[in-house]
Amino acid sequence: MNSKAVAAVAPNGLSAATSEPVGPDTEQDIDLLLAFLNTVDAETGTDVLRETEQWQQWCLRHTGQASVDTAAAREIRDLMRDSISRGSVESTAIPPGTAEWPVRIHLEEGVPVASGGDALGAVLAAAFRIATVGRWHRIKICPATNCLWAFYDRSRNRSRTWCSMRVCGNRQKARSWRERHTAQ
């Protein structure tokens, strides 16, 4: 895990920064999606999806399932990170190799449920559920070029910019202050 702070959830099931309820299933989906998006770490220069063995270990640790296609996982992760950082999926062209994803919709007690056939499918099903409950716009990428960490914006008005105000936000504010005062 990166050194960036991840917002905590209060014991009563409400997010720490707002009174908007976040259920345990949604929290698990958010945690899984963020773990997947953060398989690349700009701060340390590591990428779990560079090696098939590392990807398999990640899959088993986070989902309990295997996933054979490291290239598809990397392609999907990069596509998702790109669309999140731009704030729009409209202009994102979907690569031909990602046309069919291992996600299934089935009925459980008469209710449609999205699930994955493998670890990558589990991640995509979690992303689908996050989008379905209207929380996709809260998934963000830190704009600090030496960070680029994915995080969940728990602020009431969805205005959080940095993964951590104490780390990346503070660095940017100090940089801006130095630039303003050096120019005088």
N, C-alpha and C positions, 0 to 999 in steps of 0.2 A: 504494500500500500504506500502511496505517496505521502509526503510529510504534510500534505494539505489537510486542513480540518474538514470534517464532514459533519453537517448539522445533525444534532441529536434529536430524538423524538422523546417527548415528555412521557412519563410513566402512564398518564391517563389516556394515551393514544392520540393526543393532539400534537401537531407539530410544534416545535419549540418556539417558532417565530410568529405563529398565527393560531387562531382558534379554529382553523379549518380542519375537520377530522381527516385523519389518514389511517385507513384500516391496515391491519397486519398483512393482508394479502398484497395490498398496494405497496406497502413498505418492502416486502420481499421482492416484488417485481422491480421496484426502483433500485434496490441494492444489487440485484442480478444485472440489470441493464447497466448501471454505473460501473460495476466490476468489469463487464464486457467492454464498455467504451474505454475504460482505463487500462486495458491490456497493453496499451502503448503509453510510455511514460517519457515525456520530453525532458523532464528534470534529470532522470538517471540514464536516458538514452536506451532504455530497454523496450522490447516488444515481444510479448508472450507468443504472438502469432508468427514469429520468425521461424520457430522450431516446432515441428509436429509433436514431439514428445512433451514440450512445455504446454502446448495447447491441450493435449490429452489430459495432462495433470490438472490444468485449470478446469477443464470440463468436469472431471470427476469430483474435484473439490467443491465446485460451485453448483453443480446440478445433479451429480451422482450418475450421469450418463456420459457416454462417449460421443465423439463427433469426428468423422473421418476427414472432412474437407477443410483443411487449414486455409487454403487459398480462398474459398468461398467465405469463410469467417472473416478473414482479413478484408476482403472486398466489401462485405456488408458492414463491418465495423467502420471502415474508412468512409463509406458512403453515408452512414448515419452521422458520424462525427462532422463530416463536411456540411451536411444539410442542417445540423443543429447549430454549428458555428455561424452559418449564413442566415439562420433564422427562417429558412424557407426550403421547402422540398420541391416547389414548382419548377425551379430551374435545374434541378438535379436529374441528370439522365441516368436511368437505371441500366447498368451494364448487362449485356445479354446473359452472362453466366448466372445472374442472380434472379432470373425470371421465376424459377420454382424454388420455394423455400420450404423446409421441412416443418410446416405448421399445419395442425389439423383442428377442425372445429367439430366437436361431437356433443351429444346431449348427455347431461348428467341430471337425472331426475327431471327431465323435460326442459332443462335450461341449457342454452348453447354455451360451450366452454372451449376456449382456445388452449391447445397444448402442443408440445413439441415432440417429434419422433426421436430426437436426439438432443444433445446439449445446445447446438446452434438453434434448433427449433424451439427449445425452452426459452432461450434469450429472445427470439423473435416473438414468441407468444407473450412474454412479459412486456415487450415493447408495444405490442398490439393492445394489450389490456391497459397499459398506461395511456396510450392514445385514446382508447375507447372511453375511459373515464375522464377525459379532458385535461390530463396533466402533462402531456407531451411538451407543451411550451415551457414547462418549468425545468426541463432538462437543458442544461447549458454547458458551454465549454469556456473555461477561463481564457480571457484574451491575452494573458501574459505569455509571450513567445517562449519563455523558458519553463512554462508550466503546461498549458493546454489541457488541464485536468477537467474531466466531466464532473458536474455536480448537479444537485437538485436544488432549485431556488425555492426556499421555504418562506421568503419574505411575503408579507401580506399583499403588496402591490406588484409582485413579480419583478422587482427592479434590481435585484442583486446582480452584480457584474462579475465579481471575483469569486474564486473558489473559497478563498479565505481573506477577509479584510485584514487580518493580522499579518498575513504573509504577502500575497500578491498585491492586494489593495494598498497596503502600507508602502511597499516598494514603489508602486506607481505614483502615489501621492508624494513621496520623498523625491522621486525623479522630477516630477512636475514642479515642485517647490524649488529644487536646485536650478532647473532651467529658467524659471521666472526670475530668480534672484541673481543668477550669473549674468543674465542679459542686461542687467541694470548698470 
